[in-house]
Amino acid sequence: MLFYNSYFMGLFLTGEYRHQLDEKSRFRIPPKLRNSLGEDPLMTAGPDGCIILMSYLDGVGQIKDAYGDIKINSSSDTPAPLKEARKVLANASRATEDNQSRIVLPPSLIRHAGIKKNIVTTGFLGRIEIWSEEKYDAYMADDTVVENV
Protein backbone atom coordinates (compact mmCIF):
# COMPACT_ATOMS: atom_id res chain seq x y z
CA MET A 1 0.00 0.00 0.00
CA LEU A 2 1.34 3.41 -0.95
CA PHE A 3 1.20 5.79 1.99
CA TYR A 4 2.01 9.48 1.77
CA ASN A 5 4.20 10.66 4.62
CA SER A 6 5.07 14.35 4.58
CA TYR A 7 8.26 13.87 6.57
CA PHE A 8 9.78 11.59 3.97
CA MET A 9 8.37 13.58 1.07
CA GLY A 10 10.24 16.67 2.26
CA LEU A 11 7.34 18.70 3.66
CA PHE A 12 8.95 20.98 6.20
CA LEU A 13 6.63 23.70 7.48
CA THR A 14 8.07 26.56 9.52
CA GLY A 15 7.21 30.09 10.58
CA GLU A 16 4.96 31.93 12.98
CA TYR A 17 1.88 33.91 11.92
CA ARG A 18 -0.56 35.94 14.04
CA HIS A 19 -4.25 36.31 13.20
CA GLN A 20 -7.64 37.10 14.65
CA LEU A 21 -10.69 34.90 14.35
CA ASP A 22 -13.64 36.70 12.80
CA GLU A 23 -17.13 36.68 14.34
CA LYS A 24 -17.82 33.24 12.80
CA SER A 25 -14.56 31.69 14.13
CA ARG A 26 -12.90 31.78 10.70
CA PHE A 27 -9.36 32.62 9.66
CA ARG A 28 -7.09 32.28 6.66
CA ILE A 29 -4.20 29.85 6.77
CA PRO A 30 -1.10 31.61 5.45
CA PRO A 31 -0.58 30.52 1.81
CA LYS A 32 3.01 29.53 2.59
CA LEU A 33 1.64 26.88 4.94
CA ARG A 34 -1.70 26.10 3.27
CA ASN A 35 -0.33 25.13 -0.13
CA SER A 36 1.41 22.11 1.37
CA LEU A 37 -1.65 20.57 3.04
CA GLY A 38 -3.69 19.44 0.06
CA GLU A 39 -7.48 19.55 -0.12
CA ASP A 40 -9.55 19.44 3.06
CA PRO A 41 -6.79 18.79 5.61
CA LEU A 42 -7.51 17.10 8.93
CA MET A 43 -7.66 19.09 12.17
CA THR A 44 -7.87 17.81 15.71
CA ALA A 45 -6.92 18.49 19.33
CA GLY A 46 -3.17 18.56 19.81
CA PRO A 47 -0.78 18.47 22.73
CA ASP A 48 -0.25 21.35 25.15
CA GLY A 49 -3.59 22.93 24.20
CA CYS A 50 -2.91 23.50 20.51
CA ILE A 51 -4.90 22.45 17.45
CA ILE A 52 -3.14 20.32 14.83
CA LEU A 53 -3.81 20.77 11.13
CA MET A 54 -2.16 18.39 8.64
CA SER A 55 -2.76 16.75 5.32
CA TYR A 56 -5.62 14.29 5.50
CA LEU A 57 -3.49 11.26 4.60
CA ASP A 58 -0.80 12.18 7.14
CA GLY A 59 -3.44 12.70 9.80
CA VAL A 60 -5.11 9.35 9.21
CA GLY A 61 -1.71 7.61 9.18
CA GLN A 62 -0.53 9.26 12.39
CA ILE A 63 -3.80 8.56 14.19
CA LYS A 64 -3.64 4.89 13.14
CA ASP A 65 0.00 4.67 14.23
CA ALA A 66 -0.75 6.27 17.59
CA TYR A 67 -4.01 4.52 18.46
CA GLY A 68 -4.29 1.51 16.16
CA ASP A 69 -3.49 -0.93 18.98
CA ILE A 70 -6.46 0.13 21.10
CA LYS A 71 -9.03 -2.65 20.81
CA ILE A 72 -12.72 -2.00 20.38
CA ASN A 73 -13.43 -3.61 23.76
CA SER A 74 -10.78 -1.57 25.62
CA SER A 75 -11.97 -0.25 28.93
CA SER A 76 -10.69 1.95 31.70
CA ASP A 77 -7.86 -0.53 32.30
CA THR A 78 -5.86 1.69 29.92
CA PRO A 79 -7.29 5.10 30.89
CA ALA A 80 -4.64 7.49 29.56
CA PRO A 81 -4.25 6.15 25.98
CA LEU A 82 -7.97 5.49 25.69
CA LYS A 83 -8.94 8.99 26.86
CA GLU A 84 -6.34 10.60 24.60
CA ALA A 85 -7.57 8.58 21.60
CA ARG A 86 -11.17 9.53 22.32
CA LYS A 87 -10.28 13.21 22.57
CA VAL A 88 -8.29 13.19 19.31
CA LEU A 89 -10.89 11.20 17.37
CA ALA A 90 -13.92 13.05 18.76
CA ASN A 91 -12.38 16.37 17.72
CA ALA A 92 -11.06 15.28 14.32
CA SER A 93 -12.69 16.85 11.28
CA ARG A 94 -11.91 17.97 7.76
CA ALA A 95 -10.96 21.63 7.47
CA THR A 96 -12.81 22.85 4.40
CA GLU A 97 -12.28 26.33 3.03
CA ASP A 98 -15.06 28.71 2.14
CA ASN A 99 -15.05 30.72 -1.09
CA GLN A 100 -12.72 33.31 0.50
CA SER A 101 -10.11 30.71 1.58
CA ARG A 102 -11.09 30.76 5.25
CA ILE A 103 -11.56 27.75 7.50
CA VAL A 104 -13.85 27.58 10.50
CA LEU A 105 -12.57 26.34 13.85
CA PRO A 106 -15.21 24.18 15.55
CA PRO A 107 -16.34 25.22 19.06
CA SER A 108 -14.86 22.07 20.64
CA LEU A 109 -11.39 22.89 19.29
CA ILE A 110 -11.72 26.54 20.28
CA ARG A 111 -12.45 25.37 23.85
CA HIS A 112 -9.58 22.86 23.75
CA ALA A 113 -7.13 25.59 22.72
CA GLY A 114 -8.61 28.28 24.99
CA ILE A 115 -8.95 30.67 22.04
CA LYS A 116 -10.65 33.98 22.68
CA LYS A 117 -9.87 36.05 19.57
CA ASN A 118 -6.18 36.15 18.68
CA ILE A 119 -4.42 33.05 17.38
CA VAL A 120 -0.92 32.05 16.33
CA THR A 121 -0.32 29.51 13.57
CA THR A 122 3.07 27.89 13.36
CA GLY A 123 4.66 25.48 10.95
CA PHE A 124 5.88 22.39 12.78
CA LEU A 125 7.58 19.97 10.40
CA GLY A 126 4.73 18.30 8.47
CA ARG A 127 1.87 19.99 10.30
CA ILE A 128 0.48 23.34 11.35
CA GLU A 129 -0.23 24.13 14.99
CA ILE A 130 -2.90 26.65 15.94
CA TRP A 131 -2.63 28.22 19.39
CA SER A 132 -4.42 30.86 21.38
CA GLU A 133 -2.07 33.82 21.42
CA GLU A 134 -1.98 33.80 25.22
CA LYS A 135 -1.09 30.09 25.53
CA TYR A 136 1.49 30.30 22.77
CA ASP A 137 3.25 33.33 24.25
CA ALA A 138 3.27 31.75 27.73
CA TYR A 139 4.55 28.45 26.33
CA MET A 140 7.34 30.12 24.36
CA ALA A 141 8.34 32.34 27.31
CA ASP A 142 8.80 29.28 29.56
CA ASP A 143 12.53 28.52 29.53
CA THR A 144 12.08 25.14 31.18
CA VAL A 145 13.91 22.48 29.21
CA VAL A 146 12.63 18.94 29.31
CA GLU A 147 15.45 16.44 28.96
CA ASN A 148 15.05 13.19 27.07
CA VAL A 149 14.39 10.30 29.41
BELFEN-V90714 format. One record per residue. PHI is phi in degrees with one decimal (* if undefined). OMEGA is omega in degrees with one decimal (* if undefined). D_LAST is the distance of its C-alpha to the last C-alpha in whole Angstrom. Layout:
PHI/OMEGA/D_LAST
PHI/OMEGA/D_LAST
This chain:
*/178.2/34
-83.6/-179.3/34
-124.2/178.3/31
-82.0/176.3/30
-128.5/-173.4/27
-62.2/-178.8/27
-62.9/-178.3/24
-78.0/179.4/26
-86.2/174.2/29
92.1/178.0/28
-70.7/-175.1/28
-139.1/-176.1/26
-89.9/179.8/27
-141.5/174.5/26
107.8/179.3/28
-130.4/-177.1/29
-135.5/-178.8/32
-110.5/-176.8/33
-143.1/169.6/36
-124.6/171.3/38
-74.8/175.2/38
-82.8/-175.1/42
-64.7/178.2/44
-106.6/178.3/43
62.4/179.4/39
-109.0/172.8/39
-156.7/177.7/38
-99.2/173.6/38
-76.3/179.0/35
-54.6/-177.7/36
-53.6/180.0/37
-59.7/178.0/35
-91.0/-173.4/32
-61.9/-174.6/35
-61.8/-178.6/36
-91.8/-172.9/33
-91.0/-175.8/33
78.1/-177.4/36
-78.7/174.7/38
44.6/179.8/37
-63.8/-179.1/33
-95.8/174.2/31
-127.4/179.3/29
-160.3/177.2/27
-67.0/179.8/25
-115.9/-178.8/22
-72.1/174.9/18
60.4/177.0/19
82.9/175.9/23
-101.0/173.4/24
-110.6/179.5/26
-103.4/177.0/25
-130.4/-178.0/28
-149.2/178.4/28
-57.1/-176.3/30
-59.0/-178.0/31
-64.9/175.9/31
-62.8/-179.4/27
-61.0/179.0/27
-61.6/179.7/28
-62.5/-179.0/26
-68.6/177.8/23
-66.0/177.7/24
-64.2/178.5/25
-62.0/-175.6/22
-75.7/-170.1/20
-124.0/-176.4/22
-63.6/-179.7/25
-85.8/179.3/24
-77.0/-177.1/25
-81.1/-177.5/28
-60.8/-180.0/31
-99.0/176.8/32
-62.1/179.9/28
-129.1/-177.9/28
-71.5/174.1/27
-65.9/178.1/25
-123.8/-169.5/22
-63.5/-174.8/22
-66.9/179.9/19
-63.5/-179.3/19
-66.2/179.4/23
-65.7/178.6/24
-61.9/178.9/21
-61.6/179.4/23
-62.1/-179.6/27
-65.2/-179.9/26
-63.7/-176.4/25
-71.1/179.2/28
-65.9/-178.0/30
-97.2/-178.1/30
-76.7/176.5/30
-157.6/176.6/33
-80.1/179.3/35
-97.8/-179.0/35
-93.7/-180.0/39
-88.1/172.3/41
-85.1/-176.2/44
-71.4/176.1/47
-112.4/176.2/46
63.3/176.1/42
-108.1/171.5/41
-113.7/179.2/38
-103.3/172.7/38
-87.2/179.3/35
-67.2/-179.5/36
-54.8/-178.6/36
-64.3/178.4/33
-75.4/175.5/30
-62.0/177.1/32
-65.1/180.0/31
-55.7/-176.4/28
-86.9/-179.2/27
67.2/-177.3/30
-80.0/174.3/32
-102.3/-179.2/35
-146.3/-175.7/37
-89.3/179.5/35
-128.9/173.9/32
-125.0/172.2/30
-108.4/179.9/29
-131.3/169.9/26
-80.2/-179.4/26
-140.5/-177.3/22
58.1/-176.5/22
-96.1/180.0/24
-142.3/173.8/25
-112.6/172.9/26
-110.5/178.7/25
-117.8/-175.3/27
-125.6/164.3/27
-69.4/-178.4/29
-58.1/-178.0/30
-64.8/180.0/29
-64.7/-178.7/25
-63.7/-178.8/25
-63.3/177.9/26
-66.0/179.8/24
-62.5/-177.9/21
-72.7/179.1/22
-78.0/-179.7/23
-73.3/-177.5/20
-89.0/178.8/18
-64.5/178.7/15
-107.5/177.5/12
-96.2/179.9/9
-85.8/176.1/6
-64.4/-179.9/4
-96.8/*/0
